[in-house]
């Protein structure tokens, strides 16, 4: 464990530990967080062994970013695969991509976001009603793709009950200064007899965002300077330096090609009876976003500009031309959901729930307008049948799940040939709680996976997953629990069949069709204490992987010669080796009514750590650093102000061939005004002003493949309005 923490990290930890004692000791009541993700009955988050989080609509608006991973980045044990403004997936405890399952209403997103960090998740939270996060073995009932955990985006388009209000509506709009960006979302839900109708629409329009300094990190620029000094030709060195300076000048202060445009429209209708419901929803999402850090033919255009006699005029024209030739992705997904349920009673078989989704997904990666580099098409269907039961105090669920998808990738830069994927699984999950606070839970899942490539043939995998846990809850607020899980995951299409240049990661990727399945033993322990005002929790985990699949720099045979570079891309091959992940999260929440300055206070903090090593002792790359998140919010009826701080330590266990990542301290201010309490004739309406990254800190995410060429956004003023009817 890297204990070389910066002084601000220790200071922030001290601040969080003493703040609760500075407040008055009057308690405030809070509503218990209920988690509906996972098989079996809905359960309180405090009763789950694994660390579970639920973000409601207000939380999402407060943390909303352009992508799902960035929106959830501040949650304990969650980090982002940050790929500029357009793409990111959540990383749970150092695990991402195919090891974290992103769901929409309990069914997979059916996109291609797990295959590459530049692929956007087809669900980003702007139109979500709630997002739930399950970490660790509790999520294994979903299969081996949930080794790291599950993120379930719940949009509420299909109602299971008649709402208390016959008409509900919400509108949200915001402006961001750092990217001259606007965002808007609106939804409504209304009742007509036994029918519930839901409509939702959202839009984002972000330009290139501001950054505090150079796009390239200081470490990368220093390494490039050192390489320049190694050249023996003085004239060549001078030319390289001039070209480098020109390039730096263009990527200072604003990150070129970091724009994002998204449009989503969706609707649902449900029939709800006394003990049953049936609903259908349709969602269409389009998105266009730049791929930062991967401009093409940059130097050639610069040379052409310098050759023109009218230098100034041609320089301007050349710049416009260069802007047009930056790569970008154009994405569209249409998704249809069907969901139906039947309540059977309180004992025996209690509920039957069936969910199915069909998705048509396509995205085109353009080298320049009209110049297609590759096209990804993914058509898929997924269905899940779950039957809940309660027999002699044992509550649980069993069911079946089926999915199939056809992936086609075309174009000069397509690095995988057409592949079909089919999976069928059966699962069982049971819980039992006694009046003395003791409880046990466990589950098992079997699935059969078939992956067929048009060229390299077919692979089949039999996969087994199980988990068992126990806990004890005392009336004085203490909770202790432990859980053991075993999981197996089949290699995905890229890991098996990739062969070609992957421009997003600047690598020539080579799959291995002989890869074995990956397995892991997951151990987690939890210790918590809470009363009406305070929650304190500790979760620690160990994940021991057998045949962990990862990308490593290697040589490959081309025309009888071993090479480590093809088409100027370094060769990376998928390989397997045992690995171990260890870490945990500490989190504290404290609530007080009429505390310091006569305000209602909400204080939160979390400290998270993960370490990942291969059996050889080498560190795995792109791991999150030791990170502290702390926040303090004060409410005076109509007024609310808050301050957040994120302190990330340097990541020095970077893996072979990768540069270390500097730590950072990010300070964020938020404020809102309840207009109704100021006499404005609007109920449940507020305006808000947030200042993100107040000190304009250079933020680089060690979990991002672009960490040395694409920093996060600089100082941003975010002003907006939200109204709920």
N, C-alpha and C positions, 0 to 999 in steps of 0.2 A: 504493500500500500504506500502510495506517495504521500508522505506527511509534510512535505515542504510547502505548506499552505501560506498564501500571502497574508500579510497582517490584516487587510480588510476582512478576510474571511473569518478570522478569529474574533475581530471586533463585532462583526455582524452576529455571530453566534452568541456573544456575550449580551448584545443588545436584546436579542430575542428571549434569552433566558431570564432577564431581569424585568422586561417590560410588564409581564402580567402582575408582578408584585407592586408596580407603581400605580396600579389602578384600584378603584374602589372594589370592595368584595361582594357587591350585589350581583347575583346570578341572573342570567337571562335564559329563558327556555328556548330550545331549538328543536326543529323537526328532524326526526330520524331519517337518514338517507337509506332509501330502499333500492336494491339492485335487482333488476328484472332479467339481465343477461345471464345466460347459463341455463341448463336444464333444471327441471323441478320447480318448487315454489319460489316466489320472490322472497328475498331475505334482506334483513338489515345489514348494511355494510359492516357494522360493528361486530356482527356474528360470523363473518367470513374470515377464514384463516389467512387467505391471501389478501394483499393490499388492494382494495377496491375503491374506485373513485367515480362519482357521478357529477357531471356538470349540467346544471339546468340552463334555460334559455338566457337568463341574466348573466350567468358565468360565461357563457359562450360569447355574448356580445362584448363583454369586458375584455376577453382574451383573444378575440377574433383576429385571425391573420388570413393571408391569401391561400394558405394550404393547411391540411389537417395536421401534419406534424408540427408546424409552427404554432398553431392554435393550442396544442396540448403540451408544448415544450416546458411550461412552468410547473407541470404537475409532478408530484414525487415519483421518481423512477422512470420518468418519461423524457426523452430527448428527441431531437429532430434530425432527419437525414438531409437537411437543408441543401436545396439546389436552386438558390435564388428565390425570386418571388413566385415562380410558377409551379414548383413541384417539391414535395417533401412527404415522407411517411413517418409515423411515430415509431420510435425505437424504444423498446421496453427492456430495461436492465441490460443494455448493450446488444440486444438481439433485435433484428429488423428484417425487412424484406419478407421472405417466405416463412419466417419463424414468428411473425406477428400477424394475426388474422384480423383484417379490417372488415367489419360487417356493416350492412345497412339493414336495420330491423331484423337482425339475427341471421341474415343470409349474406354470403360473400358479395363484395362489390363487383365482381366479374369484370375486371379491367386487366391491365397489364402493368400496374404500378409496382408490383413486387419484382418485376424482371429487370428494372433499371432505375437508378435514382432520378433520372430526368423525366420519368413518366408520372404524370399527375394522378392522384387518387380521385376516383370518380365520386367523391363525397368529401366535402371540405368543412361542413359545419355551419355555413352561413344560413342555411335554411333548416337546420336541425332543431328539434324540440329538446333533445337531451343527448349527451354522449356518456357512455359508461366504459370504464377501463378496468379490466381484470388482469392481474399480473400473476404469474407463477402457475403451479399445478392445478389451481381451481379451474383454469381454462381448458384443461386437457380433454374434457368431454367433447370439444370441437375438433380434436384430432391433432396430429403431429405438427400442423402448420400453426398451432397455438402454443408452441413450447415457450415462447416469450410472453405470451398473453393475448388478450382479445380487446379490440377497440370496437364498440358497437355504436353506430350513429343511428339514432332513433328520430325519424322525421315526423311521426304522428299523422301521416296521410290516411292511414286506415284505422278508424276508431273501433275499439273493442267494447266501449260503453257509451251510452248517451251522455254528452257533456252536461254539467249542471246549468250552464248558460246556453241559451238557444243560439247565440251569436257571439263569436270571439274573433278578434282581429288584432294584428300587430303590424306596425310599420317601423322600420329602422333605416337610418341613412347617416353616412359619415363622410368626412373629407380628411385626407391625409396630406400633410405638407411635403413630406420627404419624397413622394412620388407623384405629387399633383394628382392624387388618386381619389376617386369616388367609389363608394360602395352603398348598396341599397338592397333591402330585403323586405318583403311584405307577405303576410299570410292571413288567411281567414278560414274559419270553420263555422258552419251553421247547420241547424237541425231542421228537418222537415219530416214530421211524423217519426217513423222508425229509421229514417235515412239521415246519415251525417255526411256532409260534403266538405271537402277541404281543398283549398287552392293555395299555391305558394309560387312566388317568383323572386329572383335575386339577380343582381348584376354587380360586376366589378369592372373598373377601368383604371388601371394603374400604369403610369408611365415609368421610365427608368428611374430607379431610386437613388437618392443621395448616399454617399459613403464618406466616412471621416477623412480618408486619405487615398493612398494607392490601392488599386484592386489587388495587386500582388502583395503578399505578406513580406515583411522585412526579412524573414528567414529565406524565402524564395529568392528575393532580390539579391541577398548576400551570397547565396549559392550560385546564382547566375553570374554575379560579378567575379566570383572566384574562378568560374569556368572560363570567363573572358580572359582573365590574366594568364590562363594556361596556354592560350594560343601564342604561337611563335611569330606570326605575321603581324607586325605593328599596324599596317594599313587595315588589315582585316579586323583587328581589335577596334580601331577607330570607327570603322563602318558599323560594327556590331553595336558599339556604344551609342552612336548616333541613332541607329534604328531603335535601340532599346529605350533611349530617352524619348523618342517620338512616340513610341508605343505607350510608355508610362504617361505621357502628357494626355493622351486620349482616354486613359482609364484612371484618372484622378478626380475625385470629388463626386463623380456620378458613374454608376455601373452601367455601361452600355449593354443594351439588349436584355434588360431585366424587366421588361414590361409584362403585364398580365391583363387579359380581358376574359371574363367569364359571364355566361348567361345561363340561367337555369329556370325552367318553368315546370311545374308539376301539379297534379291534381289527383284526388282520390274520392271514392264514394263507398260508403259502408251501409249495409243493412244491419241493424242491431235489434235483436229480440230480447226476451226475458232471460234466456239462457244460451243464446247462440249469436254469432255474428258472421258476416261474410263481407269482404271488401276487395276492391281493385284499385290500384294506383298506377299512374304513368308519370315518369320523370324523364325530362330531356335536358341534357347539359352540353353546352358547347364552350370551348376554351381555346384561346390562342395565347401563347406565351413564348418569350424569347429564351434561348439557351445561352446564358451568360458564360463568358470565359472560353468560348469556342468559336471565335470569329474566323472566317476562312479568307485566304488570299489577301490578308491585311497588308503585308509588306509589298505585294505586287501592285496594289492600288496606290500605295504611297509613292512607289517609283514612277508610276504613270503620271501622277500629279506633278512631280518634280520635273518631268520632261516637258511639260507644257510651257510655252513662252509666257503666256499670261498667267503667272504663278498664282496670284491671289484668287482670280476668278475660277481657275481650274481646281484650286485647292478646295474651294467651297463646293463645286460640283462633285469632286471626287469624294468629299466627305458624305454628301447625300447618297452617292452611289454606294459607298461603303456601308452606310446605315441600312440600305435596302438589301444588302447581300449577307446580313447576319442570319444565322440559322434560327429557326423557330418551329414550334409544334402547333398544329391545328387539330383539335380533338373534338369528338362528338360521341355521346352515349345516349341511347334510348333504352330505358329499363321499364319493364312491366312487372308489377308485384301482385300476387293474389294471396290473401290471408283469410283463414276461416277457423273458427273455434266453437267448441261445444262444451258447456259446463254441465257435468253429470251429477254433481253432488259433493258432499264433504267427506265421504268415506268411500273406500274401494277405488274404482277408477273415477277420478275427479274432473279431468279435463282432457279434451283432445284438441290439439292445435296443429294445423297444417299451413305451411308457408311455401310459396314457390315464386321464383323470379326468372325472368328471361331477359337477356341483355344483348343488344347489338352495339358493339364498341368499335370505333375506328379512330386512329390518329395518324396524321401524316407529318413526317419530319422533313421540313424544307431546308435546303442549303441556301436558298434565296427565293424570292417570289417566283413561282412558276417552275422552280428547279427542285424536283423531289429527290430526297436522299433515300428514304425508306417509308413504307406504309405498314402499319400494324392493324390487323383486323382480328377481333376476338368475339365470336358469337358463343354464348353459353347459357346453360339452364341449370338451376340449382333448386332442389326441393327438400323440405325437412318435415317429417311427421313426428310429433312428440305427444306422448300420452302420460299425463300426470296421475299419480295415485297416492293414497294415504291408507295404509293398512297397519293396524295395531301400533300407531304412533310413528311408523316409518313412512316418511314422505320422500317422494322421488319422481323419476320419470324414466321412460325407456322410449326408444324410437329408431327411426331409420332416416338416413340422409343420402341424397344422390346428387351428383353434379357431373356435367360434361361440358367441354368447351373445345372449340376448334380455333387454333391460333395460326394465322397466316401472316408472314412478314415478307414484303417484296421490296425490291429496289437495290441499288448498288451498295448501300451501306447496311442492308439487312444481314444480320449475323446469325439467324436461325431459320431453318427451312420449315415448311408447314408441319405442324404437330397437333395431334388431338389428345385430349386428356379425359379420362373417365374415372369416377370414384364412386363407390358405394360403401356405406358404413352403417353399423348398428351400435347403439350406445345404451348404457344403463347408468343411472346415477341415483344414490340413495342417501338420505340423512335421517338421523335419529337424535332427538334431544330429550333429556330427562329434566325433572323439576329441580334437581340439585345443581343445574347449570352445566352438567357434563354432556358432551355431544360427540357423535362420530359421523363421518361422512366418507363416501367413497364412490368411485365410478370406474367404468371400463368401456373401452370402445375398440371395435375391430373394423378395419376398412381394407378394401381391396382397390388398388390403384393400377390403372393401365395407361401407359403413355406410348403413343405410336408416332414415329417420325416417318415422313414419306420416303426418306432416303436411308436412314440408319436402322429402321426396323422398330420392333416393339419391346418394351420392358414391362414386367408386372411385379408388383410388390404387395405382400401381405403385411399389414401394419397393425401393431397392438399398442394400446395406450391404457394406462390405469393410474389411479391415484387413490390414496387412503389418508385420512386425517382425523385428528381428535382435538378437542378443545375443552376448556373448563372456564366458566364464567361465574364470577362471584358477585354477590349483591353489593359489595363495597366498590364496584367499578372495575375490578381487575379482570383481565382476560389473558389466557395463555393458550397457545395452540401450536400444533406441528403437523406437517403434511409431507408425504412421500409420494412421488410420482415417477412413472416410467413412460417414456414416449418414443415413438418412432416416426420418422419423416422420410418420404420418398424424395429423391432428387428431382428438381423441377426441369422444365424444358431447357432452360439456358445451361444449367449445370451438366446436362447430358449431351446436348446437341449443338451448342453454340460453336460457330467457327466464322470469325470475321472481325473487321475493325468496329469497335464500339466507340463512336466519336464522343459520346457523353462523358465517358471515363478516360478517354485517350489511351485505350488499351486494345490490343488484338486478343480477343477472348477465344479460348478453345475449351469446349466441353469434353467430357469423357463418358461415353455411352456405357462403360462398364462399372460406373460408380455404384457402390452399395448403399443401402438405406442408412440413414443417420439415426442414432438412438441417444437418449439422454436419461440419466437418473437425476431427478429434481428433488431437492430437499429444501423445505422452508419452515422457519419458525417465526412466531409472532408473540409479542408481549405488548399489552395495552392497559391503560388506565384512563377512566373518564368519570366525570361527574356532570352536573348541569352546565358548568361553565368551561371546563377544560377537557381536552383530549390529548393524550400522549401515546404515541405508538412506535414500535420498533419491529421491523421485518428484516430478517437475514435469510440469505439463500445460497445454495451451492448447486450448480448445474454441471454435471460431469458427462461430457459428450464422448461417445464412441463413434469414430469415423465422421467427425465434424467436417463438413464440406465448405471449402473457402477457395478464393482466388489467390494464386501465388505466382510470382515471376518465375518463368521457366523457359527452357529452350525447347524448340520443336524442330522436327526434320522437314526440310523443304528442299526438294531436288537433290536429295542425298547429302545435304549439309545441315548441321545443327545451327540454328539461328535464334537469337533472342529478340529480334525485331523484324516486323513484316510491315511493309508500306509505311515506314517511319513510326509505327506504333510498337511499343514494347509488348512482348508476348506474355500473357497471363493465362494460366491453365487452371481449371478446377481440379482440386486434389482433395484428399482426405487425410485427417490425422486426429488423434484424440485431443480433446481440449477441456479446459475447466474454467467456468465462470463463477466468481464469488462476489458477494456484495450485500447491500442492504439499503434501507431507508429509515431515517428517524424523522418523525413529523410531530408537530405540536400545534394545537389550535386552542385559542382562548377567547372567550366572549364575556363582555361585561356591559351591563346597562348603567347609565349615569355614572360613568367612571371619570377619569381625568378630563378636566375642562368641561365636565358635565355632558360628555358625549357618550354614545353607545359605541363600544370598541369591538373590533374583530381583528385578532392577531393570528397570523399563521406563519409557520416556518417549516422547512424540510431540509434535510441533509442527505445526499445520496452518493453512493460509491459503487463502482463495479470494476473488477479486474478480470481480464481474460487472457489466458496463456495456452499455447499449444503444448503438447506433451514434450516437445523438444526444449521447452523453456522460452521460446520466442513469443513476444506479445502479439496479439491480434490487433490489426489496425482499426481505426475509426471507432474507438471506444470513448464514451463520455468521460469527462474528468470528474473529480470530486467537486460537487456543486451544492451550493446553498441557495435556497429560495426563501425570502422572508418578506412579509407584507404587514402593514398596519393600516386599518381603515377606521375612520371616525365618522359618526353620523349624528347630525343635529337636525332631526326631523326633515326639513326641506333640503338640507345641504349634506353632502357626503364628500369627504376627501380621503385620499389614501396614498401611500408610498410603498413601492415594491423595490426590492433590491435582489439582484442575481449576482452571486460571486462564484465564478468558475476558476478552479485551479488550472495551472498549466498541465497539459497532457504530454508527459515525457516518455510514456510507454507506448510508442507510436508504431511499432512494428518495423521489420526490416525494409529499408528502401523508402520510408516515409519521413517527412520532416516533423519535428515536434510542433505543438500548437501552444501559443501563449495564452495565459488566462486573461480574464477580463472581469470588470465590475460594471454592471448595468443598473442604472437608477431610473425608475419610472414613476411618474406622478399621475394620479387620476382624480377627477372630481366630477360631481353631477349635482343638478338642482332639480328637485321635484316641483314642477310648475304648478300643480294643483294646490300645494300647500302655500304657494305665494299668491293665491287668489286668481290665477289664470283659469279660465273656464274650460280646462282640459283635465280629465281624470286619468291617472296612471300615465302621465307624460313627463318626460325628463329630457334635459339637454346635458351633454357631457363634454368635458375637455380633458384629454389625456396628453401627457408629454412623455414619449417613449425614448429611452436612451438619452436622458437629460444631458449628460456630460459628453455626448457625441463620441462615445468609446468605440474603438475598433474591436468588433466582435467577430471571432472566427470559431466556427463549430468544429470540434475535432472529429465529430461523427460524419462530416460531409466529405465526399470525394473531391470537392472543389474548395476545400478550406484555405488553400494557399493562393487562390486566384479570385475567389468570390466571397467577400466579407458580407456580413449582415448589414441591414439598414442603419444609417446614422440617426441623428436626432430627428424626431418626427412629432409634429403637433397633430393630434387627431380630435376633430370637433364633430359632434353628431347629435342626433335627436332620435328618441325612441318613444313610441306611444302604444299602449295596450288598451284595447276596448273590450 
